[in-house]
Amino acid sequence: MTNDDLEQRRQEWYDRMKKEGKLNKSPTDDHNAKLKTLQNPVRRDIIKHLNDKKMTFDELKAEFKLQDMPMKLHLNMLEANLYIEKEDETTYVITPRAEVYLESIEPTDDLKQRRDEWYEKAKKEGKLKENPTEDHRAGLKAMQNPVRRHIVESLGEGKMSFDEVKAKFDLNNVQAKLNLDMLVDTLYIEKEDDTTYVITPRGEAFLENVEPKHL
C-alpha cells in the first residue's frame, strides 16, 4: 500500500467516525480520554499485539492471562476511544488512530536518536521530574488549555518570537508569558534565544499523538 493509499484509507475511516458521531468530544475531553486510556501498560500492549495480527477475545485473554471482566474493561476502553474495533462479534483489529499512535512511539532511527539525546540532556539538566505521575499531571494541566495546545501546534510549523506569539493569539504580555512559561516548564517548547521559541521532541510527540488535523 502506497503512502497516498494509506492516507486515503485513514481519512475515510476518520470521516466515517465523524459521521457516526464517534468523534464528537471536545479536543480537551478527547485528549484527556486518550491519555487515560494509554496510561495503562496492558492497553498499550494490546494495541501492539493487534498491530501484528487480528485477535479474538479468547486469544487476547490467553495472551495476557486475564479473566473475562478485566479483559472486557480494557477492550471496551480501547474501543470507546477508537484505538481498536470489532471486525466481527469476537475478533478485534487495530484502527488508524492506533496506527498513528504506534508510529509516534516508534519513530525512525534518526528521529529516535535525536529524541533520545534531547531527553538525556533534559534529564542531565534536571528538567525532567523524577516522579512520572507528577510529570504526567503537569503535562496534562498544561495541555488542557486550548491556547497552549495551539501555541505548540504553531511552533510545530516553525519557530516564533515572543511578539509573534502575542500577536497571533491576541495575548497581552502577562498572558503570553504565563502560557509560554508553562509550556517551557513542562518541556513542550524551549527557548532558542532570549526571544525565540521552538518546539521540543516532547512537543512533537504530543502533536503526533493527538492527530490535530482530525480533532
C-alpha positions as CSV (number, residue, x, y, z in Angstrom):
1,M,0.0,0.0,0.0
2,T,1.4,3.4,-1.0
3,N,1.5,6.4,1.4
4,D,-1.3,8.0,-0.6
5,D,-3.4,4.9,-0.3
6,L,-2.7,4.7,3.4
7,E,-3.6,8.3,3.9
8,Q,-6.8,7.9,1.9
9,R,-7.8,4.8,3.9
10,R,-7.2,6.6,7.2
11,Q,-9.1,9.7,6.1
12,E,-12.1,7.6,5.0
13,W,-12.0,5.9,8.5
14,Y,-12.0,9.3,10.2
15,D,-14.8,10.6,8.0
16,R,-16.8,7.5,8.9
17,M,-16.2,8.0,12.6
18,K,-17.3,11.6,12.4
19,K,-20.5,10.7,10.5
20,E,-21.2,8.0,13.2
21,G,-20.8,10.6,16.0
22,K,-17.8,8.9,17.5
23,L,-15.5,12.0,17.2
24,N,-17.8,14.5,18.8
25,K,-15.8,15.1,22.0
26,S,-14.2,18.4,22.6
27,P,-10.4,18.4,21.9
28,T,-9.7,18.6,25.7
29,D,-12.1,15.8,26.6
30,D,-10.7,13.7,23.7
31,H,-7.1,14.3,24.7
32,N,-7.8,13.5,28.3
33,A,-9.6,10.3,27.4
34,K,-6.7,9.2,25.2
35,L,-4.1,9.9,27.8
36,K,-6.2,7.9,30.4
37,T,-6.5,5.0,28.0
38,L,-2.8,4.8,27.2
39,Q,-1.6,5.2,30.7
40,N,-2.2,1.5,31.3
41,P,0.6,-0.8,30.0
42,V,-1.8,-3.6,29.3
43,R,-3.8,-1.5,27.0
44,R,-0.7,-0.3,25.2
45,D,0.5,-3.9,24.8
46,I,-3.0,-4.9,23.4
47,I,-2.6,-2.3,20.7
48,K,0.9,-3.6,19.8
49,H,-0.4,-7.2,19.6
50,L,-3.3,-6.2,17.4
51,N,-0.9,-4.3,15.2
52,D,0.8,-7.6,14.5
53,K,-2.4,-9.6,13.8
54,K,-6.1,-9.6,14.5
55,M,-7.1,-11.5,17.6
56,T,-10.2,-12.9,19.2
57,F,-11.4,-12.1,22.7
58,D,-10.3,-15.6,23.9
59,E,-6.9,-15.2,22.2
60,L,-6.3,-11.9,24.0
61,K,-7.4,-13.4,27.3
62,A,-4.9,-16.2,26.9
63,E,-2.1,-13.9,25.8
64,F,-2.5,-11.6,28.7
65,K,-3.6,-14.2,31.2
66,L,-6.7,-12.2,32.2
67,Q,-10.2,-13.1,33.3
68,D,-13.3,-12.1,31.3
69,M,-14.1,-9.0,33.3
70,P,-10.7,-7.2,33.3
71,M,-10.1,-8.1,29.6
72,K,-13.5,-6.7,28.7
73,L,-12.8,-3.5,30.6
74,H,-9.5,-3.0,28.7
75,L,-11.1,-3.7,25.3
76,N,-14.1,-1.6,26.0
77,M,-11.9,1.4,26.9
78,L,-9.7,0.9,23.8
79,E,-12.8,0.6,21.6
80,A,-14.6,3.6,23.1
81,N,-11.5,5.7,22.4
82,L,-11.2,4.4,18.9
83,Y,-7.9,2.6,19.2
84,I,-9.4,-0.8,18.3
85,E,-12.7,-2.0,16.7
86,K,-14.5,-5.3,16.2
87,E,-14.2,-7.0,12.8
88,D,-16.9,-9.4,13.9
89,E,-18.6,-10.5,17.1
90,T,-15.4,-11.8,18.6
91,T,-12.4,-10.5,16.6
92,Y,-10.6,-7.2,17.3
93,V,-8.4,-5.2,14.9
94,I,-6.4,-2.1,15.1
95,T,-7.7,1.3,13.9
96,P,-6.0,4.2,12.0
97,R,-5.9,6.1,15.3
98,A,-3.9,3.3,16.9
99,E,-1.6,3.1,13.8
100,V,-0.8,6.8,14.2
101,Y,-0.1,6.3,18.0
102,L,2.3,3.4,17.2
103,E,4.1,5.5,14.6
104,S,4.6,8.3,17.1
105,I,6.2,6.0,19.7
106,E,8.3,4.0,17.2
107,P,10.0,6.8,15.2
108,T,12.7,6.3,12.6
109,D,16.2,5.6,13.8
110,D,17.4,9.2,13.2
111,L,14.4,10.7,14.8
112,K,14.6,8.3,17.8
113,Q,18.3,9.2,18.3
114,R,17.6,12.9,18.2
115,R,14.7,12.5,20.7
116,D,16.8,10.2,23.0
117,E,19.6,12.7,23.0
118,W,17.2,15.5,23.9
119,Y,15.6,13.5,26.8
120,E,19.1,12.6,28.1
121,K,20.1,16.3,28.0
122,A,16.9,17.3,29.8
123,K,17.4,14.6,32.4
124,K,21.0,15.7,33.0
125,E,19.9,19.3,33.4
126,G,17.3,18.3,36.0
127,K,14.4,19.4,33.8
128,L,12.6,16.0,33.9
129,K,10.5,15.4,37.1
130,E,11.7,12.3,38.9
131,N,8.1,11.2,39.5
132,P,6.5,10.1,36.2
133,T,3.0,10.6,37.7
134,E,3.8,14.2,38.7
135,D,5.3,14.8,35.2
136,H,2.2,13.4,33.5
137,R,-0.1,15.6,35.6
138,A,1.9,18.7,34.9
139,G,1.8,18.0,31.2
140,L,-1.9,17.2,31.3
141,K,-2.6,20.5,33.1
142,A,-0.5,22.4,30.5
143,M,-2.4,20.9,27.6
144,Q,-5.9,21.3,29.0
145,N,-5.7,24.9,27.8
146,P,-6.6,25.3,24.1
147,V,-4.3,28.4,23.7
148,R,-1.3,26.4,24.8
149,R,-2.2,23.5,22.5
150,H,-2.4,25.9,19.6
151,I,0.9,27.5,20.5
152,V,2.5,24.1,20.4
153,E,0.8,23.4,17.1
154,S,2.0,26.7,15.6
155,L,5.6,26.1,16.8
156,G,5.4,22.7,15.2
157,E,5.2,24.6,11.9
158,G,8.2,26.9,12.7
159,K,9.9,28.9,15.4
160,M,8.2,32.1,16.7
161,S,9.3,35.1,18.7
162,F,7.5,36.3,21.9
163,D,5.9,39.2,20.0
164,E,4.8,36.8,17.2
165,V,3.0,34.6,19.7
166,K,1.4,37.6,21.3
167,A,0.1,38.9,18.0
168,K,-1.0,35.5,16.6
169,F,-3.1,34.6,19.7
170,D,-4.1,38.2,20.7
171,L,-2.4,38.0,24.1
172,N,-1.0,40.7,26.4
173,N,2.5,40.4,27.8
174,V,1.3,38.7,31.1
175,Q,-0.9,36.2,29.3
176,A,1.8,35.3,26.7
177,K,4.5,34.9,29.4
178,L,2.2,32.8,31.6
179,N,1.3,30.4,28.7
180,L,4.9,30.2,27.3
181,D,6.5,29.7,30.7
182,M,4.1,26.8,31.5
183,L,4.9,25.1,28.1
184,V,8.7,25.6,28.7
185,D,8.4,24.2,32.3
186,T,6.6,21.1,31.0
187,L,9.2,20.8,28.2
188,Y,6.8,21.1,25.2
189,I,8.7,24.1,23.9
190,E,12.1,25.7,24.7
191,K,13.9,29.0,24.1
192,E,16.3,29.1,21.2
193,D,17.5,32.5,22.3
194,D,16.2,35.3,24.6
195,T,13.0,35.9,22.5
196,T,12.6,32.9,20.1
197,Y,10.7,29.8,21.0
198,V,10.9,26.3,19.3
199,I,9.1,23.1,19.7
200,T,10.8,20.2,21.6
201,P,10.7,16.5,20.9
202,R,8.1,16.2,23.6
203,G,6.0,18.8,21.8
204,E,6.5,16.9,18.5
205,A,5.4,13.6,20.1
206,F,2.3,15.4,21.6
207,L,1.3,16.6,18.1
208,E,1.8,13.2,16.5
209,N,-0.3,11.5,19.2
210,V,-3.2,13.9,19.3
211,E,-3.7,14.0,15.5
212,P,-4.6,17.7,15.4
213,K,-5.9,17.6,11.8
214,H,-8.6,15.1,12.9
215,L,-9.8,16.9,16.1
